[in-house]
Amino acid sequence: MRVRTRIGLLAAAVLASACGTMPAMDTLPSLDGTSWVLNDLTGRTLAAGTRPTLQFAGDRLAGSDGCNRFSGRYTVALRAFKVVQPLATTQMACPGEIGEQARAFIEALTVAGSYRLADGQLQLIAASGTPLATFVAQSTELAATSWRVQAINNGRDAVAGSLAGVEVTVQFGDDGQASGSAGCNRWNASYTARGSSLKFGPAAATRKMCAEQGVMEQERHFLDALATVAESRAEGDRLELRTADGAMALVLYREGSD
């Protein structure tokens, strides 16, 4: 009886030791906190002037399909990737090549069953193993970049498009100084950027008066909005500057983009 007991204990010890040394099943690398720009959509030539994007934060994803903006949830379990449907999207109509590309992009995103991260690229892969789309990493560095302001928070819980023909710009220097045109006057301020966190110091501006209707009011709204910025979110050629509570302060587009 003692012999059997000892054999049983020895077998249990060997089994426990073996289980402790068994390798864990492979899991996909984390996507949290990464941002991407579409580089290739299998079987298609990308439409000129479009930059579909994809961002991941926690279990959320968001981006642009080149026509509309989308957001939703995704799951990763071991080697499996799944976008939870339906995605929330804006409803702008984009006919022709851009619209077709947008539909193909969303289809690739929603049918992907896995992905591969390597050499600064993200590749979405179908369950069959077929590559669906390839992305390159989106740089979040603001230093040495230039932007034109498209929309400004007017301080009344509304974000209004900038006046036609009025140039409002932001240039981020590599010395911690930002500057540009506020629409009438030139402005400058220090800035601090760490990851997605962004803060501007007090802005100084020249003192010219412009008589065109709405220009001075918009300039005031722009400078006030700068002071509220706490976070930046870059997606392709689009840059959102948001307040600490997530409200939109400014929407900008990279200089030279369409």
MOBEL-V448490 format. One record per residue. RES is the residue in one small letter. SS is DSSP state (2 for helix, 1 for strand, 0 for the rest). OMEGA is omega in whole degrees, 0 to 359 (none if undefined). D_LAST is the distance of its C-alpha to the last C-alpha in Angstrom with 2 decimals. Layout:
# MOBEL-V448490
RES;SS;OMEGA;D_LAST + RES;SS;OMEGA;D_LAST
This chain:
# MOBEL-V448490
m;0;179;84.47 + r;2;180;83.41 + v;2;180;82.32 + r;2;180;80.11 + t;2;180;78.59 + r;2;179;77.84 + i;2;179;76.30 + g;2;179;74.13 + l;2;180;72.99 + l;2;179;72.29 + a;2;180;70.21 + a;2;180;68.22 + a;2;179;67.59 + v;2;180;66.45 + l;2;179;64.10 + a;2;179;62.65 + s;2;180;62.17 + a;2;180;60.46 + c;2;181;58.09 + g;2;182;57.24 + t;2;179;56.21 + m;0;181;54.26 + p;0;177;50.61 + a;0;178;48.04 + m;0;180;45.88 + d;0;175;42.48 + t;0;178;39.59 + l;0;178;35.85 + p;0;184;34.25 + s;0;175;32.64 + l;0;186;28.93 + d;0;177;29.26 + g;0;180;26.82 + t;0;180;24.53 + s;1;189;20.75 + w;1;174;19.13 + v;1;182;16.06 + l;1;179;16.79 + n;1;181;17.77 + d;1;175;19.95 + l;1;190;20.95 + t;0;177;24.42 + g;0;182;24.92 + r;1;168;21.32 + t;0;184;18.70 + l;0;179;15.36 + a;0;180;12.84 + a;0;176;10.12 + g;0;178;6.62 + t;0;177;8.73 + r;0;176;10.51 + p;0;186;13.58 + t;1;180;15.57 + l;1;179;19.22 + q;1;179;21.26 + f;1;176;25.04 + a;1;185;27.23 + g;0;177;30.90 + d;0;181;31.29 + r;1;172;27.94 + l;1;181;24.65 + a;1;177;21.24 + g;1;178;17.61 + s;1;176;14.90 + d;0;183;15.58 + g;0;178;12.00 + c;0;181;13.02 + n;0;173;15.44 + r;1;182;16.66 + f;1;175;20.17 + s;1;180;23.09 + g;1;181;26.68 + r;1;174;29.50 + y;1;178;30.57 + t;1;174;33.91 + v;1;178;35.17 + a;1;185;38.85 + l;0;182;40.22 + r;0;185;38.27 + a;1;177;36.75 + f;1;180;33.24 + k;1;172;32.51 + v;1;181;29.77 + v;1;181;31.63 + q;1;3;30.81 + p;1;171;29.59 + l;1;172;26.22 + a;1;182;24.93 + t;1;168;21.59 + t;0;190;19.62 + q;0;178;20.16 + m;0;179;17.03 + a;0;177;17.58 + c;0;184;15.18 + p;0;173;17.23 + g;2;188;17.57 + e;2;182;16.34 + i;2;178;13.87 + g;2;179;16.79 + e;2;179;19.27 + q;2;180;17.49 + a;2;179;17.26 + r;2;179;20.97 + a;2;179;21.89 + f;2;181;20.22 + i;2;178;22.18 + e;2;179;25.26 + a;2;181;25.17 + l;2;187;24.89 + t;2;178;27.75 + v;2;180;30.11 + a;0;180;29.89 + g;0;179;33.34 + s;1;177;32.85 + y;1;179;30.55 + r;1;176;30.88 + l;1;180;29.70 + a;1;173;30.15 + d;0;177;28.77 + g;0;179;25.73 + q;1;173;24.76 + l;1;178;25.29 + q;1;174;26.49 + l;1;187;27.21 + i;1;177;30.45 + a;0;178;32.22 + a;0;179;35.85 + s;0;183;36.95 + g;0;181;35.40 + t;0;175;32.62 + p;1;182;29.26 + l;1;183;26.55 + a;1;179;23.37 + t;1;181;22.71 + f;1;171;20.54 + v;1;183;20.20 + a;1;177;20.88 + q;0;177;18.16 + s;0;177;19.13 + t;0;179;19.85 + e;0;179;20.72 + l;0;183;19.32 + a;0;178;21.28 + a;0;175;19.58 + t;1;182;16.03 + s;1;187;13.96 + w;1;171;11.95 + r;1;184;11.04 + v;1;180;12.98 + q;1;183;11.83 + a;1;187;15.34 + i;1;173;18.84 + n;1;184;22.17 + n;0;178;24.53 + g;0;179;27.62 + r;0;179;28.89 + d;0;178;27.59 + a;0;176;24.39 + v;1;186;20.72 + a;1;176;19.33 + g;1;180;15.92 + s;0;183;15.78 + l;0;179;17.18 + a;0;177;15.25 + g;0;180;15.37 + v;0;185;16.62 + e;0;173;15.06 + v;0;189;15.89 + t;1;175;15.16 + v;1;173;16.75 + q;1;178;17.73 + f;1;176;19.99 + g;0;177;22.67 + d;0;179;24.75 + d;0;180;27.81 + g;0;179;27.29 + q;1;176;26.05 + a;1;181;22.87 + s;1;177;21.97 + g;1;177;19.53 + s;1;176;19.45 + a;0;180;20.76 + g;0;175;19.92 + c;0;183;23.23 + n;0;171;24.71 + r;1;180;23.87 + w;1;173;24.61 + n;1;180;25.58 + a;1;172;27.01 + s;1;174;28.16 + y;1;177;26.53 + t;1;181;27.94 + a;1;176;25.97 + r;1;185;27.98 + g;0;178;26.35 + s;0;179;24.52 + s;1;180;26.66 + l;1;178;25.19 + k;1;174;27.21 + f;1;171;26.78 + g;0;178;29.91 + p;0;182;30.85 + a;0;172;28.31 + a;1;182;29.69 + a;1;173;28.22 + t;0;191;29.36 + r;0;179;31.32 + k;0;174;29.95 + m;0;179;30.11 + c;0;187;27.54 + a;0;183;28.94 + e;0;185;25.85 + q;0;174;26.29 + g;0;186;24.91 + v;2;183;23.42 + m;2;178;26.27 + e;2;178;26.43 + q;2;179;22.77 + e;2;179;23.38 + r;2;178;26.40 + h;2;180;24.64 + f;2;182;21.99 + l;2;176;24.83 + d;2;180;26.88 + a;2;178;24.14 + l;2;184;23.82 + a;2;182;27.56 + t;2;187;27.34 + v;0;177;24.88 + a;0;186;26.67 + e;1;175;24.19 + s;1;177;20.71 + r;1;181;18.94 + a;1;175;16.04 + e;1;183;14.33 + g;0;180;11.83 + d;0;182;8.93 + r;1;178;10.66 + l;1;176;13.86 + e;1;173;16.60 + l;1;187;19.52 + r;1;178;22.63 + t;0;181;26.23 + a;0;179;29.30 + d;0;174;29.92 + g;0;179;26.45 + a;0;180;25.24 + m;1;175;21.64 + a;1;182;21.59 + l;1;171;17.95 + v;1;184;14.50 + l;1;174;11.99 + y;1;183;8.57 + r;1;176;8.78 + e;0;180;8.60 + g;0;177;6.60 + s;0;181;3.80 + d;0;none;0.00
